[in-house]
Amino acid sequence: MSTGKGAVRFEGVVKRHGPTTVLHGVDLEIQAGEFFVLLGPSGSGKTTTLRILAGLEPVSGGRVFIDGEDVTTVEPGARDVAMVFQSYALYPHMTVEQNIGFPLRMVGTPRQAVEQAVRDAATRVSIDHLLKRRPGQLSGGQQQRVALARAIVRQPRLFLLDEPLSNLDAKLRLETRLELKQLQRALGVTTVYVTHDQEEAMTLADRVAVFMDGRIVQVATPRDIYGRPAQVAVAGFIGTPPMNLLPGVWQGAEVRIDGVAHPVPAHAPQAREVTVGVRPGDLHPGPVGSAARVNYIEELGDHRILDLDAGGQRLKLKTDARNDLVEGDTIHVGFEPAAVHLFDRASGARLN
């Protein structure tokens, strides 16, 4: 069921709580049918943005549009959106069937139509066998499915999810993540999803908006966010472990880090101070490069993470499990020129 609706636009949206500015002029466009993720650390403004879109928070400035209609001051119930909260917000005295059908009964949908829609929604999320139970008789994963079914039963034009998987254990979170993506594709409904979990964002999203301190610092596909972070703050946030960030001086076709020259695939006519980014998987031990001491080793089955001290700089190096390095070893680390990310030291903006 592709709705072909649910396009979203934020124009200069500002949100203040007293003297504190939570959102600093957010501009954002979300396409109809897109699975769009708002990603960022706690307090970055992503949940506030979602609540403004739902109509649960008023704006202090700017405008919000859904399908070209200015909804900035429109009440939540008139926006045709459905929201799944982190807490699920189920009614404990109602059965699963009653919880799912509640939004339809509230708008006077005929009983037979409600029953059919509830069965369809419950079947989509594989809880049709639980319709007579109450929330207290369900596991966390089952409660989360009830909340999803209650959201999709109305066939809204926007599906808003605020960290819906955070209360699930790791295994169930992985399983539900895949099912959620499949469900969104089948429904074709625009989905805006808030998370601080970058792995969740990268696996679910068509595009991601990265929030930092009440501002969007990058909007791109997961591949571009990882491969070409636009800001040093994004580079240091995305990746497990995150990117190594080192001070360096870039001149000509090389960058000097702690006095050691490394080739780079870009040319600077004048010396400039930069932050050099290299992902842990792109660092490799070898005969030349910067000297580093192995502080400790994380054994992760098929690979190892080496925690290194390189002249007072802490580095992470991801390598396969077959090497025979031990804690206390001194090695040299280098990287291929194409693996280098260069950021302006002062502004943090990407240079190459």
N, C-alpha and C positions, 0 to 999 in steps of 0.2 A: 504494500500500500504506500505508494509515493504520493505525498501530499502536494508537492510543488509549492509549499508555503513555509513561512517561518524564517524569512530573511530578517536579519537584525542589524541595526546601525546605531552606534553611540557617537554623538557629536559633542566633544568637549565636556564630557560629564565630570562634574566636581562633586565631591561629597565631604562635608565637614561635620565633625562632632565637636561642638563648642569651638575652642581655639585650634583643635587638631584637624588637619586636612588629611583625609583617608584616601581620597582619589584626586589626583592632580590633572584634571582635563583629559579624560580617557577618550580616545578616538578608536573605533573598532567597527569592522564589518564582518558579519557572519553570513555565509551563503545558505540558501534554502537547501535542506537535506543534508547539511554538513554535520559531522561529529566534531565539535569544536571544544577544545580543552583549555580552561583557564588554569595555568600552572604557576606556582610560586610558593615561597616559604610562608610560614604563619605570619599574619599581620601585613601581608603585601597588598591586600585590597581585592583579591579574587572573589571571596565569598560576598563581600559588599557589592561587587559588580553584578553577581548573580541575583542577589536580593533586589537590587534596583531594577533589573530586567523583569523579575517576577512581580514588581510593584509593591514589595514588602518594605522597601526603604525609599523615601523621597530623595530627590537630587537637590543639591545646593546650587547647581548651575549646569547648563548644557541640556541636551535633549536626547530622548530615546525613541527609536522608530522600530516598529515591527511590520514588515511587508509594506513599507513606505508610509505607514500611518503613525503620526506622532502620539505615542502612548505615555508620554512623560508624566502626565497627571491622571491617567486612566487607572481605575481601581483594579486590584489583582484579579477579581472574579470576571472582569470584562476583557481580560487580555488573551484568553484562550491558551493558557499555558498550564502545564502540570509540573509539580516539583516533588522530588524525592529527597527527603532530608537525611542527614547522617543518623538521626535517631529513629527513622522510619515513621514515627508519629501515627501508629496504629491505635484504633479504639479497642481497649482491652475487653470491653463487655460485648463487643460484636464478634460474630463469626468471621472467618476469612471471606466468605461469600458476601456478607454485609459490608465489610470493610472495602472490598473491591468495588461494590456497586454503589457505595455512598455518594460519589460525585454525580452519578446519573440520577439517583433518587432526589438529590437536592435540586435538580433542575426539572423535575416532574416527568422524567422519561417513563413510558408505560412499563408495567411490571414484566411482561414477557420479553420486551426488548432489553430490559436490564438483565434478566436471567441469561439471555443468549450472549450478551456482550461480556458478562462476567465469566461465563464458561469459556468463551473464546480467549479472553485475556489470560485467564488462569492456565489454559492449555498452552498458550505461547510461552509461559515461564515455568511450565511443568509442575504446577501445584493444584491441578484440577481434582486430585484425590484428597485434598486437605480442606475443601470448601466448608465443611461443617465444624472444623476446629476453631478454637479461639487463639489469639496471639500468644497467650501464656503457655500453650501446648506446643509451640513451634520452636525450632532452633533459630539461631540468628540468621542463618542463610535462608531459611524458609520465610522468616519475617521480612527479609529484604526483598524476596520475590513477590510477596503480597504487596509491598509498597510499590514495586515496579508495575504490577498488574493494575493497581488502583490508578496509577498515573496514565497508563496507556489505554485504559478502558474508555476514556473520553475521546480518544483520537485527537489530542490537542495539536496545535500548530507548532508548539515549542515544548520540548521535554528538558527540564532543568534538573540536574543532579548535583547535590552538594556532598562530596566525599562519601558516596553511598556504600563503598566497600570497606571503609576503614574499621568497622566493627567485626569483620570476618577474620578467621584465621588464615594463615598464609596460603595453604592448599586450596581452600574454598575461594579465596580472593582470586587466585589464578583461574580457576574454573569459571567463576562467575564473570570475570572480565571478558573471557572469550564469548560466553553466552550473551553478554550485554552488547558486544559489538555486532554479533550475528542478528540479535533482535533489532537493533537500530537500523541495520541494512535492510532487514525484511520490512520494517515499518516505513522506512524512508523519511522519518520525521527529524527535523532539525533538533540536534541534541547539544546542549551546552553543559559541560561537565567540569566541576571544580575538584582539584586535587593538589596535594603537595608532593605526591608520589610521582617522581619523574618516569619511572618504569611504566606505571599505569598510563601516564600521558602519552608516552612514546608508542605504546602498543595499541591504544584506542583511537587516537586522534587522526583526523584528516589534516587538521592544522592546530597549532598550539599558539596561545598568547602567553608569553612569560611576563609575570608581574614582579616588580621589585619596588618596594617602598611607595606603593600607590601609583606607580606608572607602568605602562606596558613598554618593555624594552625591546621586545622582538615578537613578531608574528610570522610564522613560517611552518612548513611541514616538519614533522619529527626528524626526518633525514637532514634537512637544512639546519634545524636548531642544533643538532649534534655535530654536523660536519662543518658548519660555518656560523658559529655563534657570533652575533653582531656586537656583543659587549663582553668585556672581561667578566662581568658579574654573571652572565649567562654561562660562560665557559666554566666558571668555578662552581656552578650549581648543577649543570647537566653532566651525567656520566657517573658510573659506579666502578671504581672510585672516580671522583671528579678530575678534571684536567689539572696537570701540574702547571703552576704559574710562577715564572721566575723573572727577576729584573735583568734586563740586558740592554746593550747598545747596538743598534742596527745601523750599518753603513755599508754601502756597496751591496754585494751579494752575500754578505755574511752577518751574523749576529754574534756578539761576544757576551758570553755568560760566565761570570766569575773568572774573566781573563782568558777563557778558552773560546776559540773561534769555531762557529758551526755554519755551514753553508745554508742559505735559504733561497727559495725560488722567486725572490722579488728583489728589486734594486732600490736602495735609498741613496740619493745623490749627496746628502749631508747626514752626518751622525745625528741620531735622535734616540732618546731614551724610550724604551718600549717594555712591555710585559710580554714575555715569550710563553706561549702555551703549547704543551705537548701532552697528549693523552697517555695514560699509563701503559696502554697496549702498544703505543708507538715508540716508547723508550726500549732500548735493547742493550744488554751488556756486550762489550767488545774490546778490542785491543786499544782503541783510542777513545777520547772523549773526556768528560768531566769525571774526576775521581769521586767515588762515593762509598760509604761504609754501609753494610747491611745491618740495620738495627734489629729488625725482627721480620719473620716470614709468616704470612697467613696462608695456611694450607686449605685450598678450596676444591679438592678433588682433582678435577681435570686441569686446574691452573693454580698458580701461586701469586700472591701479591707481596712484593718486597717493599718494605719500608726503608728508605735510604736517607742517609745524611750526606749531602754533597756540599761541603764547605759551609755548614750551618743552615743550608736550605734543605727542607724536608721534601722528598720525592716519593712517589709511588710508581712502581714498575710492575706491570702485569706480564707474567711469563708462563710457559707451560710447565707441567709438573715434572718434566723429565730432567731438568737441570739439577746439578748436585751442589748448588750454593748453600752455605750455612750461615747462620747469624754470626756476625763478627768479620766476615770476609770483606775485603776491599776490592771493588770492581771499577771499571770505567763504563760510563753510560753515554750513549749517543742516540741520534735519531736521523731518519731520512729527511732531506730538505722539504719534501712535499708534506710531511707531517706537522710542520710548524704553523702555529697560529700567532700572528703578531697584533698586539693591541697598543694603542697610544697610552703611554704611562699616565698622562695627566687626565685625559677624558675617559679612558677605558674603551674607546671605540675601535672596532676592527680596522686593520690597515691593509691586510693582504687578502 
